[in-house]
Amino acid sequence: MKIGEIYPTNNYGNLVIKEFYNSRKVLVEFVDTGYQVWVQAVSVRLGNVKDKWKPSVYGVGVFDVDTKGESSSKTYVTWSSMLARCYAKKREHRNISYEGCEVSEEFKIYSCFKNWYESQVGFDQETFCLDKDLLVRGNKMYSHKTCCLLPSELNVALTNSKATRGSLPIGVTYNKPNANYVAALCINGKQMHLASCVTAEQAFNVYKTAKESHLKALANKWEDQIDQQAYHALMNYEVTKED
């Protein structure tokens, strides 16, 4: 093998020989990504060299960590699920809340996401979930600036069910037999009736007060176990009709 020679691989495009010490120590560089790795000459000739910088997870994710068992870890499952919500075609139309969502370039690289994720408050808690909506309202981008970890109780409390509630404000349904509007709040999986009102506006205001109070109570409950940014966001959370 000579420096500068180009060889094809089975799945990762062409690579070029950068250095050659002997048949067991060859430095190659992938043409498409610039990723370099030391390999054996036989692997080059067989085309069995892997480009860790090539997006291979849902067409965008770079799984650049070569640690045994990593692909079954909590971190990897969270990362791949995040990519799936944004880029897997089969899931794209299942939940309206993920339409138009993206992942930052940094988070598309597994090692970068791993470093951030495993340093977050709540990482060592089994019930904590990745959240992109609390810190930045209306956010569509998963990134280190917009995400935090929340316990499932808080994550569920922030769910808005926009896809199923229709045109009425959040927390409001129309009771056709009684010709009035009902305000209701879901707490711990149970729908709690708050009030029956003449107008949707009145029902929403009842819901808004109750929901904001509920989120503050949850924030205080979890204050010592969640990131302080998340705590302050919950304490200042303002419910809007568009939620």
N, C-alpha and C positions, 0 to 999 in steps of 0.2 A: 504494500500500500504506500502511496505517495501523498505528501501534503498537498491539499488542493483538489484531490480526486473526489468526485461526487458519486454517492451510492444511493439507490432507492431503498425505502423501507416498506414493510407490508401495509402499514396503516397511518404513517405519520409524514409522508412526503419524502423529499430528498434530504440527505445529510452530506456534509463535506468533512474530509479528514483535516484536522487542524494540527495534530502532533502524532508522531508514531515512534514509540520507544521499542516495543516488541509486540508479538502477536497477542499478548495478554494485557497490553496497556496502550490503548489507542484513544486519543481525544477527538471526539466528533462534535460537530455543531449542526443543528437543524436549520435548513435554509429558511423555512417559513417563520420561525419564532426566535432563532438565535440561541436556543437552549443548548448548553454544552454538557457533555458527560463522558467519563472514562469508561470504555467498554473493551471487550475482547474482539479481536479481528473476525473471529468466526461469527459473532453476532451481527457484525456489519455486513458480512457476505450473505448471511441468511435473511437480512432485513428485519431482524428481531430486536431492534433498538426502539425504546419508547421515548417519545417527546412529552415530558411532564408539563410543559408549558402550553400544549395544545388543548384548547377547550374541548372537553370530552363529556361533560355532564350537562345534559339538556342543551347542548350546542354552545354554551357560554361559560360553564364552570371549569376552572383549571384545578385539577386534583394533583397538587404538586408535592404531596407528602407520601413517602414510601415507608410507612411504619406498619408493621404487621398488626392486623386487627383494627386499623384506623377506620376502615370503611363501615365498621359495625358500631362505632362509638356514638355517643349522644351528640357530640359536636358535628360529626359527619351527617347524621340523620337530620339534624336541625338545618344544616347548610344545604343539603340536597333538597329538603322539603321547601325551603325558601326559594330556591331556584325553580322548583317545580311549579310553585304558585304563580311565578311570573312568566315562565317560558315553556312549560310543558303544554303542548297543544291540546291534549286530551282533557286537561283540567281548566283550560283557559276560559271556557264559558260556563263553568259550574257555579262560580260565585262572583257576583257583580262587583264586590268590594275589591277584587284583585285586578280588575280591568285597568290597563295602562300602568300597572306596577312594574318597577324596574329594580335591578340590583346594581349598586355602585361598582365601578371597575375594581376597586380594592376588595370588596366582598366577593367578587367572582373568583378570586384566587383563594383557594382553601386555606393555605397557611396564614394569610392575612386575617381571614375571618376567624380562624382558630385562635390566634393570638388575642384578638379582641374579645371573642366570646368567652374564653376560659378565664378572662380577667374580670368579668362582670359580676356585680353583686347578684347572688342567687344562682350562679352557675352550678354550684354543688347541691342545689335543691331539685329533687326529681320533678316537682310539679310546676317549676318555673318555665315560662314560654317566651319565645322571641316576639317582641311587639314593636311595630313601626308607627303606630297611630297616636300614641299618647303624647310624646314630646313635641311633635309637630302635627297640628290638626290638618286633616286633609292630605297628609303625606302619601306619596306614591313611590318613594325611594327607600330601599333598604340600604342603610349606611351606618358607619360608626357614630355619626352625628345625630341620626334620627331614631335609632333603635335602643331598646333597653330590655331587660328581662323582668317579667311580671309573673306572680303566682297565678295559677289557672283561675282562681276565684275572681281576681281583678280583671284578667283577660276576658273572661266571660261577661263580666259586668259592663265592659266597654263595647261589647258587640251591639251593633245597631239594627241588624236584620233589615237593612234597607231594601234588599231584593224581594222581600215578601210582604212588606207592610203597605204597599200601594202609594197613593198620593197624599194621604193624611200625614200630619206631623208625627214625629217619633213619639211613641208612648200613647197614641190615640187610635181608637177604633170607633166605628159607627155602629150603634145598636139600632137596627132597623125596626124591630117591634116596638121599641119605646121612643123611637125618633129622637135619640139623643147621642151624645158623644161620651165615650168612656175613657178615662185615664187609668192606665194600669202599669205596674212596674214589676219586672221579673226579679225575684230575689231567691238565691239558692235553688234555682230551677222551678220555682213556683210563681205563678202569675198572681200578683197582689192587686186587687181592685182598690183604686184610690178615690175615685169620684165619678159621678155621672153629671155631665154638663150640657148646657143648651148649645154651646158653640164649640167648635174644634179648638179655637184659640184659648178658651177657658180651660179645656181639658189639658191642652199642652202646658199651660202655665202651672197647673197642679202637678203634672208629671215632672216638669223641669225642676221645681222646688224639691220634690221627693228624690229625684235621681241625683241631683247635686249633693243633697244631704247624705244619701247612701254612699256615694263615692268618697266623701270626706270621712265617713265612718270607717270605710274600708282602708283608706289611706292611713288613718290613725292606728288601725288594727295591725297593719303591716309596716308601720314606719321604721322599725328597727331592722327590718329584713329586706327592704328594697332600696334601690338607688335613690339618693336624695333628690335628684332631678325628677324622678318619677313621682316621689312623694309630693313635691311642690306643684307639679303639673296636675295631680289629682285634687289637691286642695284648692287650686284655682280653675278647675275644670268648669266650663260654662256650656250647658246644653243648648243647642240651637235646633230649629225645626229641620234643618238639612242634615243633621247627624244620622 
